[in-house]
């Protein structure tokens, strides 16, 4: 149940959001700053950002004018200019819900009780915050690294059923046989999966999957609804299949692979990744990261797959991942587990990773701007990013970043 906030404005409101964020980023073409394992921290003024709007926004979040926001990080030119955490007593906030069985609490205790303060939003009180569906974007990055390294050899045109014993799969028909790896990456699997239902609706298939023991079997058994590749239907189950397929194709556990080939090179030392009851990595929403480490994922893509002079993923994968494949919801387009936001004239694309409860990674490539926010408003979904943009907008000015020398 890791879909982003369900009440994102569409139409004119979405357009205002994109215009505001584009203005926030500044309009000049910039070069990337040197990228290291630990981004440099600097003052907002040094990168063309007035400190007063940031201080005002900081005060309002701290005073709960914007409730249940856990952190806000702003990075420009590869340097952190603002980074704050806002503590909340989630044991008190969700105390009643934590002990009431329902779709968000099917097991009453443990890692899939979304009201359990030991697990949500922070992992056992540490700095790692639940990423929810941002995990999907990270999963895509790991697949790209494995393809670049030659460890994932199958083309994305490979049928999904290639990795299953068809005699043990329900609802097999010609459409399911035509479902490919690329369809999973682009949320066009064609499976009957309506995740637009509220997550407190017991009919939501994501809830049903997480209440099951064998998530992979639950997903692959789903009946088909559409021809693969033709209809965008957001599906946490589609991404969960990638964890199983990754191991079948590479022989490696996707978390262990990420530890060696993604998290290690980026200097991401503190993270946690949940698993299903049968031990499969929860690629659809189980990752916990620090906000600053999430920003590194955006920086990796900004630097065309390079980190400290070392190529982790190919330019081709970056380009393919961030190419719009299909129209998604509320004016967005969708690539390989990336939400893509057209903005500006001529139109440019902002890249977004989005997760339930307020998890956001927003990247504006032409301007080398990254904004990361975390939150845990899971009962009354609302997005702070619109207010963040409006408040920061007056204090952000065009700025030329330094030349790139470390990527």
C-alpha positions in Angstrom: 0.0 0.0 0.0 2.7 2.4 -1.0 0.9 4.7 -3.5 1.5 8.4 -3.2 -1.0 10.8 -1.8 -4.4 10.3 -3.4 -5.6 13.9 -3.4 -2.9 15.5 -5.6 -4.4 18.4 -7.5 -4.9 17.9 -11.2 -5.5 20.2 -14.1 -4.8 23.9 -13.3 -3.7 23.2 -9.8 -1.1 20.7 -11.0 0.1 23.2 -13.6 0.5 25.9 -10.9 2.5 23.4 -8.9 4.8 22.7 -11.8 5.2 26.4 -12.7 6.0 27.3 -9.0 8.6 24.5 -8.7 10.2 25.5 -12.0 10.5 29.0 -10.7 11.9 27.7 -7.4 14.6 26.0 -9.3 15.7 29.0 -11.3 15.9 29.2 -15.0 19.5 29.1 -16.1 21.2 26.1 -17.4 23.7 24.9 -14.8 26.5 22.4 -14.5 26.6 19.8 -11.8 28.7 20.4 -8.8 31.3 17.8 -7.6 29.5 14.9 -6.0 31.0 13.0 -3.1 29.7 10.3 -0.8 28.7 13.0 1.8 27.3 16.2 0.2 28.7 19.5 1.3 26.6 21.7 3.5 26.5 25.4 2.8 24.5 28.5 3.4 21.4 29.2 1.3 22.8 32.6 0.3 25.9 31.1 -1.3 23.6 29.3 -3.8 21.2 32.2 -4.5 18.5 31.3 -1.9 17.3 33.9 0.7 17.3 32.4 4.2 14.2 34.2 5.4 11.6 32.1 3.6 13.3 29.0 4.8 13.4 30.2 8.4 9.7 31.1 8.2 8.7 27.8 6.7 10.9 26.0 9.3 9.0 27.8 12.1 5.6 26.9 10.7 6.4 23.3 10.3 7.9 23.2 13.8 4.7 24.7 15.2 2.5 22.1 13.4 0.9 24.6 11.0 1.8 21.8 8.5 1.1 18.7 10.6 3.0 15.5 10.6 5.9 16.6 8.4 9.0 14.8 9.6 11.8 16.4 7.5 12.5 18.8 4.7 15.8 18.9 2.8 16.7 21.3 0.0 19.8 20.7 -2.1 21.2 22.7 -4.9 24.3 22.2 -7.0 25.0 19.0 -5.1 25.2 20.9 -1.8 22.7 20.8 1.1 21.3 24.3 1.9 18.5 23.3 4.3 18.0 20.2 6.4 15.6 19.9 9.3 13.8 17.1 11.2 10.5 17.7 13.1 9.8 15.2 15.9 6.3 13.8 16.5 4.8 11.4 19.1 3.4 8.9 16.7 2.6 6.5 19.6 0.1 9.1 20.8 -1.0 10.2 17.3 -2.0 6.8 16.1 -2.3 5.0 19.4 -5.9 3.9 18.9 -5.4 2.8 15.3 -2.3 0.8 16.3 -4.5 -1.6 18.2 -7.5 -1.8 15.9 -7.2 -4.4 13.2 -8.0 -3.1 9.7 -6.5 -2.8 6.1 -3.6 -0.7 7.4 -3.0 -3.0 10.3 -3.9 -6.5 9.1 -1.4 -8.2 11.4 -1.9 -6.0 14.4 1.8 -5.9 15.3 5.1 -5.6 13.5 6.4 -4.1 10.3 3.1 -4.1 8.4 1.2 -2.3 11.1 1.4 1.2 9.7 0.5 2.7 13.0 3.1 0.9 15.0 5.6 3.6 16.2 8.4 1.1 16.4 8.2 0.7 12.6 6.5 3.8 11.2 7.5 6.2 10.1 11.1 5.8 11.6 12.8 2.4 11.8 13.0 1.7 15.6 13.5 5.4 16.5 16.6 5.8 14.2 17.1 8.3 11.4 15.9 6.0 8.6 12.4 7.0 7.5 10.0 4.8 5.6 10.1 5.5 1.9 6.9 3.7 0.9 6.6 3.9 -2.9 9.9 5.7 -3.3 11.2 2.2 -2.9 9.9 1.5 -6.4 12.2 4.1 -7.9 15.2 2.7 -6.0 14.3 -0.8 -7.2 14.4 0.5 -10.8 17.8 2.0 -10.1 19.1 -1.4 -8.9 17.7 -3.1 -12.0 19.5 -0.6 -14.1 22.8 -1.1 -12.3 22.5 -4.9 -12.8 21.8 -4.4 -16.5 24.8 -2.1 -16.8 27.0 -4.6 -15.1 25.8 -7.5 -17.2 24.3 -9.3 -14.3 20.7 -8.9 -15.5 21.0 -10.2 -19.0 17.3 -10.6 -20.1 15.9 -7.9 -22.3 13.0 -5.9 -20.9 10.9 -7.6 -23.6 11.1 -10.9 -21.8 7.7 -12.2 -20.8 7.1 -12.2 -17.0 5.8 -15.8 -17.2 9.3 -16.9 -18.3 10.1 -16.8 -14.6 7.2 -18.9 -13.4 5.9 -22.5 -13.8 2.8 -21.6 -15.8 1.0 -24.7 -14.5 1.1 -23.2 -11.0 -0.2 -19.7 -12.1 -3.9 -18.9 -12.1 -5.8 -16.9 -14.7 -3.3 -17.5 -17.5 -4.5 -16.2 -20.8 -2.8 -14.8 -23.9 -2.6 -11.3 -22.4 -0.8 -12.6 -19.3 1.6 -14.4 -21.6 2.3 -11.1 -23.4 3.1 -9.2 -20.1 6.8 -8.2 -20.1 9.3 -6.9 -17.7 9.0 -3.4 -19.3 5.2 -3.6 -18.5 6.0 -4.1 -14.8 8.4 -1.1 -14.8 5.9 1.2 -16.5 2.8 0.2 -14.5 1.2 -1.1 -17.7 1.0 -4.8 -16.7 -2.6 -5.2 -17.7 -3.5 -7.0 -14.5 -6.8 -6.3 -12.7 -5.4 -4.1 -9.9 -7.2 -1.1 -8.7 -5.0 0.7 -6.2 -6.9 3.9 -6.6 -9.2 2.6 -3.9 -8.5 4.1 -0.4 -6.0 2.1 1.5 -8.5 1.7 4.3 -10.8 0.0 1.8 -10.5 -3.8 2.3 -10.9 -4.4 -1.4 -7.7 -2.6 -2.2 -5.4 -5.3 -3.8 -2.3 -3.9 -2.2 -3.9 -4.4 1.3 -4.9 -7.9 0.3 -1.3 -8.7 -1.0 0.3 -7.4 2.2 -2.2 -9.5 4.3 -1.2 -12.6 2.4 1.9 -14.8 3.2 3.0 -15.3 -0.4 2.9 -11.9 -2.1 4.5 -13.0 -5.3 1.9 -15.8 -5.9 -0.9 -13.4 -5.0 0.2 -11.0 -7.7 1.0 -13.4 -10.5 -2.4 -15.1 -10.0 -4.3 -11.9 -10.6 -6.7 -12.0 -13.6 -5.9 -9.7 -16.5 -8.0 -6.7 -17.3 -6.2 -4.9 -20.2 -3.8 -5.6 -22.9 -0.3 -5.1 -21.4 1.4 -1.9 -22.4 -1.8 0.0 -23.1 -3.2 1.3 -19.8 -1.5 2.9 -16.8 -2.7 1.2 -13.6 -0.6 1.8 -10.6 0.3 -1.5 -9.0 2.5 -2.2 -6.0 2.2 -5.8 -6.9 3.9 -5.2 -10.3 7.0 -3.9 -8.5 7.0 -6.7 -6.0 7.3 -9.2 -8.9 10.6 -7.5 -9.7 12.1 -8.7 -6.5 11.4 -12.3 -7.3 12.4 -11.9 -11.0 15.6 -10.2 -10.1 16.8 -13.2 -8.0 15.7 -15.6 -10.7 17.6 -13.7 -13.4 20.7 -12.7 -11.5 20.9 -15.3 -8.7 21.3 -12.4 -6.2 19.0 -11.1 -3.5 18.1 -7.6 -4.6 18.8 -6.0 -1.2 22.2 -7.6 -1.0 23.0 -6.6 -4.6 22.0 -3.0 -3.7 24.2 -3.1 -0.6 27.2 -3.8 -2.8 26.5 -2.0 -6.0 24.3 1.0 -5.1 24.3 1.8 -1.4 28.0 1.1 -0.8 29.3 3.3 -3.6 27.0 6.1 -2.6 28.1 5.9 1.0 24.6 4.9 2.2 25.5 3.0 5.4 22.3 3.2 7.4 19.2 1.8 5.8 16.6 -1.0 6.4 14.6 -2.9 3.9 11.5 -4.9 5.0 10.7 -8.4 3.6 7.5 -10.3 3.0 6.5 -13.1 5.4 8.3 -15.5 3.0 11.5 -13.4 3.0 11.2 -11.7 -0.4 12.4 -8.1 -0.4 9.6 -5.6 -0.2 10.5 -3.7 -3.4 7.1 -2.1 -3.6 7.5 -0.1 -0.4 9.6 -1.5 2.3 12.8 0.6 2.2 13.9 3.0 4.9 16.5 5.7 4.2 17.7 9.0 5.6 16.5 12.0 3.6 20.0 13.0 2.7 20.7 9.5 1.4 17.5 9.6 -0.7 18.8 12.8 -2.2 21.9 10.9 -3.4 19.7 8.7 -5.6 18.6 11.9 -7.3 22.2 13.1 -7.6 23.2 9.8 -9.2 20.7 10.3 -12.0 21.6 14.0 -12.3 25.2 12.9 -13.0 24.2 10.5 -15.7 24.8 7.4 -13.6 28.3 8.4 -12.4 29.4 8.7 -8.8 32.9 10.0 -7.8 34.2 9.3 -11.3 32.8 5.7 -11.3 29.9 4.7 -13.6 27.2 2.8 -11.7 24.6 2.7 -14.5 24.7 3.4 -18.2 23.6 6.6 -19.9 21.2 4.5 -21.9 19.4 3.3 -18.7 19.1 6.9 -17.4 17.6 8.0 -20.6 15.3 5.0 -21.0 14.1 5.3 -17.3 13.3 9.0 -17.7 11.6 8.8 -21.0 7.8 9.2 -20.7 6.2 5.8 -21.5 2.6 6.5 -20.8 0.3 9.2 -19.4 -0.3 8.6 -15.7 -2.5 10.3 -13.2 -3.1 14.0 -12.6 -1.1 15.3 -15.5 2.0 13.1 -14.8 3.7 10.9 -17.2 5.6 7.7 -16.2 8.9 6.1 -17.0 10.6 3.2 -15.3 9.2 3.6 -11.8 9.7 7.4 -12.1 6.9 10.0 -12.2 7.7 12.6 -14.8 6.3 16.2 -14.6 6.2 18.3 -17.7 6.8 22.0 -17.0 7.9 25.3 -18.6 8.1 26.6 -22.1 9.6 24.8 -23.9 8.4 21.9 -21.9 11.0 20.2 -19.6 10.6 17.2 -17.3 11.0 17.1 -13.6 11.6 13.7 -12.1 9.7 12.5 -9.0 9.7 9.6 -6.7 6.6 9.6 -4.6 5.3 7.6 -1.6 2.3 7.3 0.6 2.2 9.5 3.6 4.3 12.4 2.1 7.5 10.8 0.9 9.0 12.9 -2.0 12.1 13.1 -4.0 11.8 15.9 -6.6 14.6 16.5 -9.1 14.8 19.4 -11.6 17.7 18.4 -13.9 18.3 21.6 -15.8 18.6 23.5 -12.5 20.4 20.9 -10.4 17.8 21.3 -7.6 16.6 18.5 -5.3 13.9 18.7 -2.7 13.2 15.8 -0.3 10.4 15.7 2.2 9.2 13.0 4.5 5.9 12.9 6.5 3.4 10.5 7.9 -0.1 11.8 7.3 -1.6 8.5 6.3 -5.2 9.0 7.3 -5.8 12.4 5.9 -3.6 12.4 2.8 -2.3 15.9 1.9 0.9 17.1 0.3 3.1 19.8 1.8 5.0 20.3 -1.4 2.6 22.9 -2.8 3.0 25.0 0.3 6.7 24.4 0.4 7.1 25.8 -3.2 4.9 28.9 -2.5 6.9 29.7 0.6 10.3 29.2 -0.9 9.6 30.8 -4.3 10.2 34.4 -3.3 13.6 33.7 -1.9 15.1 31.5 -4.7 17.0 33.2 -7.5 18.8 31.9 -10.6 22.2 30.7 -9.8 25.1 29.2 -11.9 26.5 26.1 -10.2 30.2 25.4 -10.3 31.7 23.2 -13.0 31.5 19.5 -12.5 34.7 17.8 -11.6 33.9 14.9 -9.3 31.3 12.9 -11.1 
